[in-house]
Amino acid sequence: MANTASHPLRGLLIAQFFGAFNDNAWKLMVALLAIRQATAGMAQGPELEAAAQTQTALTFIIFTLPLVLLSLVGGTLADRLSKRTVIISIKVVEVLLMSAGALALWLNPAGGILPLIVLCGMGAHSALFGPSKYGILPELIPHERLASGNGLLEMWTFAAILTGTAAGGFLLQSAGDQAWIAPLVLAALSVIGLVAAFAIPQVSPARTSGGIGSTIRVAWSAIQSERLLRLAIPGEIFFWTIASLFAQNILVYAKAVLLLSDAKAGLPLTLLSIGIGVGAMLVGRLSKSRIEYGLVPLGAVGASIALSLLGGLTPQLVGTFLILGLLGICCSFIFVPLNAILQWRSPPDRRGAVISFSNTCVFTGILLGSLAGGSLANAGLSTSNIFLVTAGVTIGGTAWALWLMPDVFLRLLLIMFTNTLYRLRIIGLHHIPQSGGALLVPNHMSFVDGFLLMASIDRPIRFVVDAAYATHPLLQWLMTAMKVIPIASTGGPRMVLRALRSAGQALDDGEIVCIFPEGQITRTGTLLPFRRGFERIVKGRQVPVIPTHLDRVWGSIFSFERGRFLRKWPERIPYPLTVSFGAPLSSDTPAHTLRDAVRTLGEEAWRLRKSSRRPLHREFIHAMRRHPFRFAMADQTRPQVSSLQALIGSIVLARMLRPHWKDQPRVGILLPPTVAGALVNVAAPLCGKTSVNLNYTVGKSGLEAAVRLAGLRTIVTSRVFVEKAKLELPDGPSIVWLEDIARAIGTGQKLAASLLALCAPARVIERACGQHTPLTMDDLATIIFSSGSTGEPKGVMLSHFNVDANEQGASQILHLYHDERVLGILPFFHSFGYLVFWLVMFNNAGMVFHPSPLDVAAIGELVRRYRITFLVTTPTFLQLYHRRCTPEQFSSLRIVLTGAEKLPRRLVEGFKDRFGIEPIEGYGITECAPVVAVNCPDFRAAGYFQPASRRGTVGQPLPGVSVHIVDPDSFAALPPDTPGMLLIKGPNVMKGYLGREDLTANALRDGWYITGDIAMLDEDGFLTITDRLSRFSKIGGEMVPHGKVEEALHLAANIDTQVFAVTGLPDEKKGERLAVLHTLDEARIPEILVQLASNGLPNLFIPSRANFVKVEALPVLGTGKMDLRGLKRIAMERLGSSAES
């Protein structure tokens, strides 16, 4: 039973194979015997062709007539009895018939009437067998395998036709005077088919009552109620009429034109069958998990061309075989999808009735085709002319069908595009119901989103479309064919409600409806807020709502990526796309839950990109070659480096560093943000190494701890940098000085690197740099030691895919233009500084480095000189630029993006007042490579406003990133606008902490990274970071956020820059107390405290005057973050336990 369950079609396929083999072998034997008798003594010419055509037509008619008369009986039996029982019974009849055939030829080797009677019996056998054979398929395999199952069945069928047709003439000729031996072989094969039929799994009868009249009525009722059946059955009738005509013509063509012997006369039909088998496999591959009826017109056009070539060229044997192979493939494109539609759309209790009704009509068409062949021959048309007539009728019928059903032509175009220019991956197709209404709710990324959805499922979709497109003169025919539901907000509430009611009615009628809840195609690359129209459509209806996500559509030529529509080249051809369908949700699902489900699908789809992405250094090679002469980077010592120069430089450095890095999986880099530092970070992966950028602000002991944990044996650094920064280098690892490397680079090395950069494939460059085993996306790209602002630094392991996924997400919403100039002042040991470098390079923008973010004068001048448009910094550094840079210096800035710490509202307002540009805030964590969420510039145009930022928030999560707000204790999900613990999931989440599996296990929970931050998520998806969980003090049982107290202190002091920092200290009475470090005059503190109280701050949130500590400067880490450990240490040293609580 287990074996049967694993291969439910095995018995059916074997039984079908031998049945079809015997049908075609016996039919060919009888036809050849008839032709032999009728043309005995005739010379080659039109008279012989006409006689042969007449005998062939007679044979086909005798075989086909029972199919016409008895198919309805077969359908009734298929519904009333178990289809397995019918199949076994018919196989017994087949054994008897083939035995009778042997007896007939034993009695009369020349043929006569008895073989024709047996042939008629085989026709009756096929008529009774067909409905059960096709009807049992949906009962043995699920819907998603139905197209491939049909393809498999047709492939076995036409393999049988192929071999049976070839064997018929061969067996007859081989038997010689003892012709009865040939059908005796067929009788033995039919016994094998009978034995195989017993392996078919048991199935129940579909219905228990009704005769032939009932079968006709229920079949007609099912056909009338289903549009696809009304399309499929006439299509099958038309095709098989034509197929019958050209199939018997091929046999005559083989004998009369190609002059083939009896043994070889079946070869042309054999080639036709080979093509049909190949075509059946192609249909299964192209259809994937769908019933793809868009292949039908493609097959019809191809068949017309093949028949025209046969008739017009009258080719010799090889040419005929090639054309017949093409004809067979095209035929499969027609009848395999049509058969699948019959099985799919027929009601289960009436499937046999519908199939038998269709068979009756089809076999009538086959009969007419056979009669037409004889009639055309008797009218004087040669075999070549008959092929031409058949081609003309086929193309005419196809054109008429497409005029009646333009949506089929549309599906044809979609098949062509999604299998050539695009490569479509479909996830979760099983979530689409096979019947009944359902509402699709997808994101909206481009103009072709609807077509991609149509190409993804086999059921028709009714789209709710803006009336401006639905009524546009160029699009109206298409929209009519798609039966869209127009909606127009400009027409007032009445028109909107009418459209929503129409969509609801379509759901009631059992149709699939799609509405894009964002209401517009995104111009920002983000998921826009959901409108409430979909809630009105499903209100009061019990229909599934299916979240849907389209991935990688942003960046296609039909999206608005970088503000361009159509005016860009695709990144690659075929362009990969993913359509994901989520689990159905109930009709009362709120908008924010549905939106979160769509985002989650996006995060899951983002992981699937891994297989088509390249490691960082390979993407760098690709990007630099794309625009080799474009400005790439600069610093104080190198005022301009082109993309090609950057690639050459990185290859030179990799080849020079190769012997120093031999047998070392990880290499240390101690360099500031400079061109040299950037190129060494490219050289490391070129050599197959993991880069470890060391934090040069932590002192010798901190460096030694990182070296020890990472197992570093080599550090690349610069004498000039070490001397200027007055660094103490760690003991142990060998030091590689860049100055020594530079002196050793000769003309030969530069020339070799130039040739590699210009000509060599990426793998050759890797080998030249010592990378013997190619890096994968799962290999480590870098180890970044966390800032240690709240605890001991940890080595965060980030793979190539972690960084690449984060870069792609940031690229989608930050929109770096090719003429963009980005200021690179964040160090490479800062995860954001490391990411920004790859982000800029992959987008072919330019980057200007400066080693110190505190060198305000130089930074202001760099911004002015290079016309920097994109500034990435921290709020701490931004305060310095706000005070000391001029508006003229910053006049070129387009975006100012801050991260690493909270951006004070007063700094935002002050900076905007001074420079005319509002800084935006993002949020990231080293463990997330690092960007999690970011505000972006809003999109504004006539009739459009798409918000991508919201003041006070850190923006929306990056594409490909999921966030979850939970209770810190129970981890239960919290509703929107409720503070809770922030969890993050996505391909950007780290592989773990280096050497600390215990910490990794504590930080990751079911794939979610536990941030330790308290945050809120609003209904539109904007994230607000309240504070770190560690930045709360529990005072008298109440949780007091330090960040809120700091914000209130600055407001009371009326100061834009940060001068206060709050921490918590132990307190015997209340558990904890607040301590405040500040840089103000002590005399101002009392008035600030008074102002705090008058501003309405709760008493519990107001620090005691005795707990204020004046310092020269607030402790800041090298990354620009507040040093929270240093803050607490200073407060403990200055206050201890003696201060008042």
N, C-alpha and C positions, 0 to 999 in steps of 0.2 A: 504493500500500500504506500509505503514511504517513497518507493521508486516511482510509482504512478503519480503521486502528488508532486514529486520534483519535476517530472516530465509529462504533464497531462496531455500533451498533444502527440506523444510518440506513437501510440497505437493508431490514432486517427491518420497521421501522416503516412504511415506504412500502408494502411488499408487503402487510403486514397491513391497512393503512388501506384500500387499494382492494379487497382481498378482503372485508373486513367491510362496506364500502360496498355492494358488489354483492350480497352475501348479503341485506342488509336492504332494499335498494331492490327487488330482484326478489321477495323474500318479500312485501313490501307490495303490489307490483303484482298478484301472483297473488291475494292475499287480497281486494283491492279488486275485481278482476274477478269473483271468486267471489261476493262479497257483492252486487255489482251484478246478477249473474244470478239469485241466489236470492231477492232482495227486490224484484225488478221487479214493480211493480203493487201492492205492499203499502202500507198506511197506517201512520202512526207509532203505535207501541204495543208491548205485551209480545211480540206475535207476531213483529214485525220484529226486536226485540232478540234473541229466541231464535234466529231464523234466522241473524242476523249472527254471533251467538256460535258457532253450530254451524259455519259456514263458516270462521270465523277459527280455531277449534280444529282443523278438518280440515287447514287450511293449515299450522299449527304442527306438527301430528302428522307430516305428510308430510315436513317439513323435519327434524324431530327424529329420526324412526325410523332413518335411516342413521347418525346420530350414535351411537345406542345400539349398533347392530349392528357398526359398523366402527371404533370408537375403539380397540379392542384391536389391530386390524390396524395402525392408525396408530401405536400404541405400539411394536409389534414392528418396524415399518419405521424408527421414530425411533431405536431402539437398534441395529438391525442395519446400517443405512446411515448415511452422513453426513447429519445433519439438514438441512444446506444442500442436498444433492441432493434430499431429499424435498420441501423447500419449492419448489425450482425446478420439479420435476416436477408438483406439484399446481397451480402457477400456470399451467402449460401446459394442464392439464385445465380450469382456470377459463376460459381464453380460448375453448376449444372449447364449453364449456357456455353461455357468454353468447351466442356466435354461434348456437348451437342455439336459444336463447330467442328471438332475433330472427327466426329462420326460423319458429318455432312461431307467433308472433303475425302474421307475414306471411301464413301459411297460414290462420289463424283469428283475426282481431282480437278476437273475444269471449272467447277463452280456450280452454276445453275441456281435454282430458286432457294435451296435449303440454306446456303450461307447468308442470303439476304434476310431470311426469316430470323436466323440467329442474330444478325446485325440489328434487326428491328427489336429483338429481345434485349440486346445490350442498350439500345436507346431507352427502352422502358426501365431497365435497371438503373441507368443514370438519372432518369426523371424522378424515380422514387428515392434515390440516394442523395441527390443534391440538396434539398431543403434541410435534411438532418445534418448533412456534412457542414453546411455553413451555419445553420442555426445553433449547433452545439458549441461553436467557438466561444461566444460570450458567456456560456455557462461553465467553461473550463478555464478561462483566463480573464484577468481584470481588464477594465476599459483601457488603461494606459498601455496595455500590451496588445490591444486589438488590432491596430494598424500593422505592427510587426508580426503578429500572429497570422493575419491575412497574407502578409507578404511571404511568410514561411510556407503557408499552405499552398499559395500560388506557385512558389518556387518549386516545391515538391511535385505539384501537379504538372508544371510545364517541364520539369526534369523527366517526368513520366511520359509526357507527350513527345518530348525530344527523343528519348530512348525508344519509346514504343513506335514512333513514326519511322525512326531509322531501322528498328529491328523488324518491322513488318515485312518490308520488301526483302531484307536480308534472309529472314527465316524462310520466306516463301521460295526464294531462289535456291537456298541451301537444301531445302527438302526435296527439290527436283520433282521426280514423278510421284514421290510419296508425300504429297502436299499435306496430308492429315497430321504429320509430325509437328508442323508449325503451330496449329491451334492446340495440340496436346501440351506443348511447352507452356502456352498461355494458361491452360487449365491448371498446371502445376503451380504457376505463379499465383493464380487466384486462391489456391489453398493457403499459401503463405499470407495473403491479405486477410483471409478469414481468421486465421489464428491470431494475427495482430489485432483484429477488431475487438477481441476479447480483453485486450489491455486498456481499452477506453474506459475512463472512470464512469461510475454509475451516475445518471442524472434522472430527475423526476419528470413526468409528463407536464407539459405547460398548461393544459386544460383538459377537462374530463368530458366535455360534451361538444356537439357540433359536427356536422358533416361537410360535404364539399360546398353546398350552398352557404352554410355558415362561414366557411373558410373564405369564400369570395367576399361576403359582406364585411367580415371583421378586417380583412386585408384592405378593402376599399376605404373603410372608415379610418384606419390608421394612416393610409396614404393621404387622404384628404386633410387630415389634421396636422400633418408634418411637412413643412416646406421642403426640407432636405430630401425627403422621400420622393416628393413630386419632382425634384430635380434629378435624383439618382436613377429612377426607373426609366424615364424616357431616354436618359443618357445611355443606360445599358442597352436598351432596345436598339438605339441608333448605332452604337458601337458594334454590337454583335451581328447586326445585319450587314454592316460593312465588312466586318472580320470574316463572316461566312463567305462573302463574295470573293474577297482577295485570297482567303486560305485555299479554297478549291481551285482558284485560278493559278496559285503557285504550283500545285501538283501538275496541272496541265502544262504550265510553263516549263517545268522540269523535264517532262517527257517530250513535248513538241518543239520547244525552242532550244533548251540546253542539251537535248538528246541523251538524257541519262537513262541507264538501264534500270530494271525493276529494283535491283539491290541498292541503287544509289538514288532512286527517285524521291525517297523521303528525306534526303539530305537538306534541301532548301527549307522544308518545314522544320527540320531539326535545328537549323541555324536560327529560324524564327523563334523556336522554343528556348534556345540558349539566351537569346536577347530578352525574352520574357522573364526567364529566371533571374538574369542580372538586374532587369528593371524592377522586379519584385523586391529584391534586396535593397536597391536604391530607394524605393518608396518607403520601406521600413526605416532606412537611415534618415531620409529627409523628413519624414513625418515625426520621428522621435516618439513622443508619447501622445501624439495627436492623430486625429483623422484629417489628413490634409487634402481636401478636395480641390485646392488651388492647383494641384498637379494635373488635373484633368485637361484643361485647355492647352497646357504645355505639351502633353502627350498627343493631343489631337493635331496640333500644328506640326509636331515632329512626324507623326504618321503620314500626314498629307505630303510632306516633303519627301519622305522615303518612297511612298507610292508613286509620286511624280518622277523621281529618279529612275525607278524600275521601268515605268512606262515610257519615259522620254529617252532614256539612254540605252535601254535593252542591253545591259552589261553582260559580260561573260561570267564564268563561274565564280571567280574570286570577288568580283564587284557585286554580283548578286548576293553572295554570302554576307558581305559587309553591310549591304543595305538592308537585308532581312534581319540581321542582328540589331541594327538601329531601329527597324520597324518593331521588333519584339520589345525592346526597351520602352518605346513610346506607347505600345499597347498596354504594358503594365502600369504606366502612369495614368491610364484611363480606368481600367477595370478594377485594379486593386483598391483604390480609394472608394469607387462606387460600391463595391461589395462591402467594404467596411461600413459605409454609411447605412446600407440596408440592415446590417446586423446591429449597429449602434442605435439608430433612431427607431427601429421597430420595437413596439411594446413587447416585453418578455413573453406575455401569454399569447401573443399573436405573431411572434417572429417567424415561425414556420409558415403561417398563412401568407405573410407579406412576401417572404422569399419565394414561395411556390407560385404566387400570383405573378411576381416579377419574372420568375423562370418561364412561366407560360407565355408571357408577353415576349420575353427575350428569344425563346425558341421559335416562336412564330416569326420573329424578325430573322432568325437564322434560316428558317425555311424559305422565307421570301428572298433572302440573299442567295441561297442555293438556286432557287428558280430563276432569279435575275441573271445569275451567271450563265445558265443554259440559254436563256432568252437572248442575252447580248451576243453570245457566240453564234446562235442561229441567225441573228440579225446581221452577221457578217463582221463583227468586231473581233479583232485579234486579241491575244492575251495582253499585249502591251497597251492596246487601247482600253481594255477593261481596267487595267491599273490606273490609267489616267482619269477615266470616268470616276473610279472609286475615290481618287485623290480630290477631284473637284467637289464631289458630294460631301466628303469629310470636311473640307475647309468651309463650305457653305453652311453645313449644319453647325459647325463650331462657332462661326460668326453669329448665326441666329441665336444660339444658346447664350453667348456672351452679351448680346443685346438684351435678352430677357433677364439675365442674371449678371449684372455688371460687378457685383461683389465677388463673384468667382474670379473675374479678371483681376480684381484688386488683390485677392489672395495669391494669385499667380505672381504678380509683381513682388509681393511681400516675400514669397518663397525665393524668388530670384535674388532679391537684395539681401535677405538674411542668410543666404548660403554663398554669397560672393563678397559683396562689399562689407557685410557685417557677419559676425559670428555670434549667434544668439544662444545664450544659456538660460534654461528655464528651471526654476527651483519651486518646489511645492505645488506642482500642477494638480496633484491629487486633492488639494483643498478646493478646487473648482467643482461644484456639483454638476453631475451629468444631466440633471433635469431640474426644473423649477427655477424660480427667480433668485437672483443674488445681486448684491451691489458691490462693485469693485471701487476701492478708494485708494488711488495711487498718488505718489508725488508727481510733480509736473516740471520736467526738466527741459523739454524741447518741443518742437512742432511735430515730431514724428512719434511722440509717446503713444498716441492712440493706435497707430499702425503697428507699433511693436507689440502692444497688448493683443491686437487682432492676430498677429502672427504667432502668438504664444499659446492661444487656446483654440479649440476647434468649434466652439459654439459662437454664434453671432453675438456681437456686443452692440447695445444701443448707447451711444455716447451723448452726454449732456454737453452741448457745444455753444459757445458764444454766438449769438445770432449774426454778428458781423462776419464771421467765417461761414456760417451756414447759408447765408444769402449772398455771399460774394460771387460775382458772375463767373470767375474762373474756377471756383470750388463747388458751385451749387450742384453740378451733376454728381460730383463725388459724394457730397454730403447726402444727397438724395439716395444714392446707392447704399450708403451706410445706414440710412434711416435714423439720422441723428435727431436729437431732441433739442431744438434751439432755445436758448435762454438769453434774455436781454435785460440787464439791470436798468438801462436807460428808458425802458418802456414802462417803468413803474412797478409797484408791488403786484398788480394784477397779472402782468405778463410773466413775472417770475413765478408766481404761484401756479399759473397755468402750466408752465414748463415742469415744475416740480410734481404737479398732479399727473402729467403725462408720463413722467419717469416712474411714479408710483404705480400707474396702471400697467406699464410695461412689466414691472415686477410681478404684479398680480397675474399677468398673462404668462408667467413662467419664463420671462426673458432675463438675460444678463444685462444690467445697466451699469455704466461707468460714469462717475462724476469726479472731477479733479477738485478736491476740497480747498486747495489753495486759491483757486479762482483765476490764477494767472500762471504763465510760464515764468519760473524764477529767473531773474536777472542777476541775482546775488550769489547763486550757487548754494544757498541755504534752503532749508525746509521752511516755507512761509507759514504764518498762522493759518489754521483751518477755519473756514467759514462754516456756517451752520446749515447750509442747504441740504446736506446729506441727511441731517437729522429729521428734517421735514419729510424727505422722501420715504424714509423707513418708519416714520411714526405710525404706530398702530398696526404694523405689519410684522409678521414673524418670518423674516427672510434673513439669511446670513449676510453679514457685512464682512467683506474680505479685504484686509489691508494688503496693499500691493506696493512694491518698490521697484523702480527702474534705476539700475546702477550703471555707471560709466557713460551715460547718455550726455552728461555735462562734459564738454570737450569735443563732442561730435560737431559736424558742420551745421547741424540744425539747432544747436543750442546757442545761447547768448554769451558763451564764455569769452571773457575779455571784451565784452561789448560788441562782438562781431557775429553776424548771422550769415552763414554760407561763405563768407569771405575768409576762409581759412582752410588749410589742408588737414585732413585727418591724421591723427598721430600714427596710425598704422592701418594697413589693409591686409586681411579683413579686420575690421574694428570690433573688438570684443564688447558685448553687451550682456547684462544679466537682468532678467525679469524674475522677481520673487513674489510668490503668493503666500501669505501667512494663513495661520489657522483661522477659520471663520469665527467672528465675534457676534454677539447678540445684537439685535437691532436697537437696544437701548444703551449701547456703549457710548459714553461721553466722548467729546471731541479730543480731549487731551489724552485719553487712553488710546484712542485710535491713532493719534499722531505718534505716540510713543511706540506703538506696534509697528508703524511704518518705519520709524527711525531704527528700531531693533532689526528689522529686515535689512536695512541698509548696512548696519554693522556686520551682520552675518554675510551679506554679499561682498562686503569689502575684503573679508578674509579669502574669498575665492580669487581675488586678484593675484594672489601669491604666485600662481603657476605661470602667469604671463609677465611678471615683473622681473627686473634685473637687479643684481646687487649694486650697491651705491657706486662703486668705481665704474661699473659698466654703464650705468645710467649717465655718469659724468662724461665718459668717453663719447657716448651717443649725443649728449647735449652740446659738448664742445665742438663736435664735428658738424652739428646742424648749422651753426653760424660761426665758422672758424675765425672770422676777422672782427667780430663784434667785441666791444669792450667787456671784459669779464671781471677784472679786479685791479685794485691799486692800493698802495700804502705810501708812507713817507719816502721810502727808498726806491720804489718802483711806481712812477706816476701813471703808467698805463700798461696793462697786460691784456692781450687779446685772448679769446677762447683757445685758439690754436697754441699760443705761447703757454697758456696755463696747462694744457694737456701735455705739451712737450716737457715743460718743467716738472710736472708730476712724474712722468716716465723716467726722466733723467734721475730725479731724486730716488725713485724706487730702485732703479738699477744700481745706483751708487750705495744705497743703504742695504741692499740685498745681502752682502757678506756680513755686515754688522748685525743683521737680524736673523741670521741662519739658525734654524731649529728653535725659534722662539715664537710661540703662538700669540703672545701679547707683547706689545712694545710701548714703552713710555715716551710721551711727548711733553716737553716743558717749554712751551712757546706761547707768546701773546698773540692776539688776533692781528696777524700780518699775512702778507702774501706767502711768505715762507711757511708760516704755521699752517695755512690752508693747504698748500701743496703737499706738505708732509702728511697731513690727514688724508689726502688722496693716495699718496704713495703706499701707506700702510695696507689698505685693502688690495691695492694692485699686487702687492707681495703676498697677499693671503694672510695678513696679520690683523689682529684686533688692536685698535688704537686705545691707549689709556692716556687721556689728557689730564695731566696732574695740576692740581690747584696750587699755584705758587703763592697764595696769600696765607696759607695755613702754617708756615714755618717748617723747619727741618723735621721735627718730630711728626708732624702731620704728613709730610711727604714720605717719610720712612714707613709710616703705618700703611699708606696706600701702596708703596712699592712692595712691602712684605705680603700684603693681602693679594695683590695681583700677580705676584711672582715675577716681577720685572727684572730682567738682566741687563737691559739697555735703556738709556734715556737719551733722546735727541733734544738738544737745546742749543742756545746761542751764547757765546761769550759776552757779546755786547749787551744782550738782555740780562744775563745773570749779574753783570757788573752794575748796570743801571738800576736794576731792581734790588741790588744788594742781597741776593739770595744765598742761602746756605744749602748746598746740594746734599741729598741723602747719601749716606754711606752704603756701599755695597754694589749697586749696578754700575756698569761702565758707561762713561759719558761720551756721546758722539756729538762733536761740535760742528754745527752747520758751516761755520767759516772754513773748517778743514775740508769738508765735503765740497764746498764751492770751489776751492782752489784745485781740487783733484779732477774737476770736470773739464775735460778737454774737448777739442773740436770733434773728435771721433765720436765721443759719447753724445754730443749734441746732434750730430748728423744721424746717428743710429736712432735716437729718440724721435727725431723729426720724421724719418721714414716710417717708423712704427706708428706715429701719431697720424700720419697722412694716409697710409696704405694698409696697415696690418689689421686683420680681424681682431676683435677683443681678446679671443683666446690666445692668439699669438703674442699679444702684448703681455698678457698675464704670464705666459711661459717665460718670456724674456725678462720679466721682473721676478721670477722665481716662484710663481704660484703654480705648483705642480698639480694639485688637486683643486678643481674649480670650486669657488665658494658658492654656497647656496643662500637662498633668502633666509634660511633658518640659522645660518652661522652668525656668530657674534660680530657685530660691526664695531662696537665700542663698549667700554666700561666707564661709566661716569660716577664719580663719588658724589653722593648727595651732599648738599651744603652743610648739613649738620646743624641747622638752625634750631632744631628741637631735640636733637640727640646725637649719638655717635655717627659719623659719616659711614655710609654703607656703599659698597660697590654695586651699582645698578647695571645689570647686563642687558644690553639692547641689541637685538638682532638687526640684520639688514632690513628685514621686513618691518620690524617695529619702527625704524626711522623712516623707511620709504612710505609706509602707510600714513604716518603722521605728516610727512611732507606732502603727499597727495591730497590729504584732507585740507591742509592749510592752503595749498595751491588753489583748491576749488573755491575758496571763499575770500582769500586775500587778494586775488587778481593782480599778480605781478605782471606788468607790461614789459615788453622787450626793451623799452627805453628807460625802465625804472633804474634808479640808483639807490642802493641800500647802504646805510652806514653800519659797518661791522665793528662795534665796540665791545660787545659781550664776548668774554673769553670762551675758548673752545672747551674748557672744563665745565662750563655752564651748559646745561643740556639745551637751553634755548639758543645760545650762541652756536652750538654744534649743528642744531637743526636748521637755523636760518642760513648757514653757509650752503648746505645742500639744497635748500628751498630756492635760493637765489640762482645757484648754478643750473639746476634742472630747468628753470624757467628762462634761462638765457638773459637774465637781467645782470646788472653790474653791481659790484660790491666794493666799497671803499673801507679799508681797515684802518683802525688806529688802536695802538696798544693799551691806552689808558682812558677809561671813560671819565676820569676826573680831570683830564686836561681840557678844561672848558674852552679856553681860547683857541686851541688847535682844532677842536671839534667844530666850533662855530665857523672857523675859516674853511675847514674841509667841506662843510655843508654848502657854504657859499660857492667855493671854487668848483666843486664837482656837481653842483646843482642837485644835491641829494633830495630824493622825493619820498623816501621811506625811512623813518627813524625808528629803530627798535631799541628800547631802553627799559630801565626800571624807574619807578616813581622817585626813588632816592636820587638817582642821577638826573632825572628830569627837573627836580627842584633846582639843581645847580644851573642847568641851562636856562630855566625860566628867569633866574635872577641875573645871569651874567651874559647871555647871548642877546643879540639885537634882532628886531623883527626883520631887518634887511637880510641878515645872515640866514634866517630860517624861511625866507619868502618862497623858496622852491618846494618846501615840504608839502606832500599830499596826504600822507598818513603818519601819525605818531602813535605807535603801539607800545603799550607798557605791560609788563608782567612781573612775576616773582613776588610781588607784594600788592596789597590793596592800594588802589589809586584814590587819593583823597579828593572829595568833591570840590573842595576849595581850590586845590591845585588845578583841576580840570577847568574851572571857571577862570582862574587867574591866567592860565596859559592861553586860553581862547581869547581873553580880552587883550592880551599882549601880542599874540602872534596870528590871531584870526583863524586858528585851526584847533579843533577840539580833540584832545588825546582820547584814544579808545583803550579799553582795558581787556586783557585776556587772562586766562588762568591756565596754569600748567603745573605738572609735577614731573620731576626727573623720571620717576617710575613709569610715566606714560609717554615718554620720548619727545617732548614733554607736554605738547599743547593738548588741552582738553576742550577748552571753549574760548571763543574770542568774539568780540564785537567787530563788526565790519562796516564800511561805509554804506549808508542806505542808498537805494536806487530811486531816483526821481526823474520823471519825464511826464509829458502831457498825458493825463489820464492814468498815470501809474504812480504809486508810492509803495515801495517794498521795504519795510524796516528790517535792517540787519543788525541794528544795535539798540540798546536800551540803557539809558543812564542808570547808574547804580548797580548794574549787573556786569558779569564778565562775558556776556553774549550767549550765543547758542553753542551746544556741543559741536565739535567738528563733524563733518560727514564721516561715517564709519566708526563713530564713537557713541556708545550708549551710556547714559547716566541713570542712576537710581537713587532716590532719597528714601532712607529707611530710619527706623527707630534705632538709636545707637546701642540699646540694650537687647531688644528682641529681634532686630533686623527685619521687622515687619514693614511693608511698603507704606509710605505716607502720601496723603493727597497733595495736590498742587498748593503752593504758597504756604507750606508747612516746613519749618526748619527741621533738619535731620541730618544723619550721617550721609555723606556723599560716597557712592560706589561708582566705579568706572569699569567699563568693559569694552574691549576692542582689540584689533590687531596691533595697536600701538602699546599695549600693556607689556611691561618688561618680561623677560624670561625668568628673572629672579634676582636675588642678592648673591653676589659672589661669595661662595664658601659659607653661606648662612642659610641652609635649608630650613632651619627653625624659624628664622625671620620671614622667609618666603612663604612658609605655610601660614603664618599669622597674618600676612599682608594680603593673601589671595584667598578668596572664598568662592568656590564654584566658578572660577574664571573672572570674578569681580575683584578689582583692586580696592581695598579699604583705605580711603585717603586719610582718615582722621580729621577731615574738614567738615564743618557744619555748613549746610547750604540749603537753599530753597530753589525750587523749579516752578516757574509760573505756567499757566495753561498754554502759552504760546511757545514754550520751550526755552525761555531765557533763564539763565542760571545766576543766582546771587550767592556769593560766598559770605557767610556771616563771620566766621572765624575758624581757627583750628580748634578742635576739641580740647587740645592742651592749652589753648588761650582762653579758657574759662576758669573762673574761680568759684568754688562752691562756698558761698558765705551764708551762714544760717539756714542752709538747706536750699538756697536759691542759686541758680546758675547765672553768673555775671560775666558777660562777654568783654574781654579786654579791648577789642577793636571798637566797640560802641562807646566805651569810656574815652578812648583816645580821640575818637571823632568829636565827642561832646566837648572835650578839653580844648581842642583846636578851634571849635566854633565859639566857645566862650572867650578865648584869647584873641579871636579875629585874626588868625595867622594862617597863611596859605601853605607854608612849608612845615614839614614834620619837626616839631620841637618836643613832643611828649612821647613816651613809650611806657606802656603799662605792663606789669607782671604781677604774679601772685606769690605771696609768702605764707608760710604756716602761721596759724593763730590759735592759741589755746582755747579761746572762748567761742569763736565762730567758725573754726576750721581753717579759714583762709582770710587774708586781708589783701587789699590792693596796694601796690607800691608803684610810684611814678618817677621815672627818670626824666629830666628836662634840661634844656639849655637856656632858659629864660632868666631874667633878673628875679631873684627871690622875692623882691618887693611886690611883684605882680601876682604872686600865687593867691593871697587872700581874696583879691577882687575877682580872680577867675573862679574861685570856689563859690563866691557869692553869686556870680553869674550862672554857674552850673545849676544852683538851686532854683534861681529865678527862671531858668529855661525849662524847668519841669523834670529834670533828671531825678529818678528815685534816690532816696537817701542811701540805699544800699549800694548804688552805683557811684557815689561820691567818695573819693579817697580822703583819708584823714590828712590834715595839713602836715602832720608829723611824718607822713610817709612819702613826702616829696623829696627827691634827691637831685641836686644840681650837678651836672657833669659838663665837661668841656665839649664832648661830642657823643652822640648816641652810637652805641656799638653796631657796626655794619660789617657784614661778610664781604668777601671779594666779589661775590655774585651780585651785590647790591641789595640783598635782603637784610632785614633786621636780624642781628645776632641774638636770638631769644635766650640762648644759654648764657651768653655773656651778660645780657640784660639781667637775668635772674641772679647771676653770680655777683654783679656789682651791687644789686639791691640787698642781697644777703650780707655782703661785706660791710656796706654802709649802714644798714638798718638792723640786721640780725634779728633778734627777738626782743629788742629793747624798745622799739618804736611803739607808739600808741596804736591801739586798734580802735 
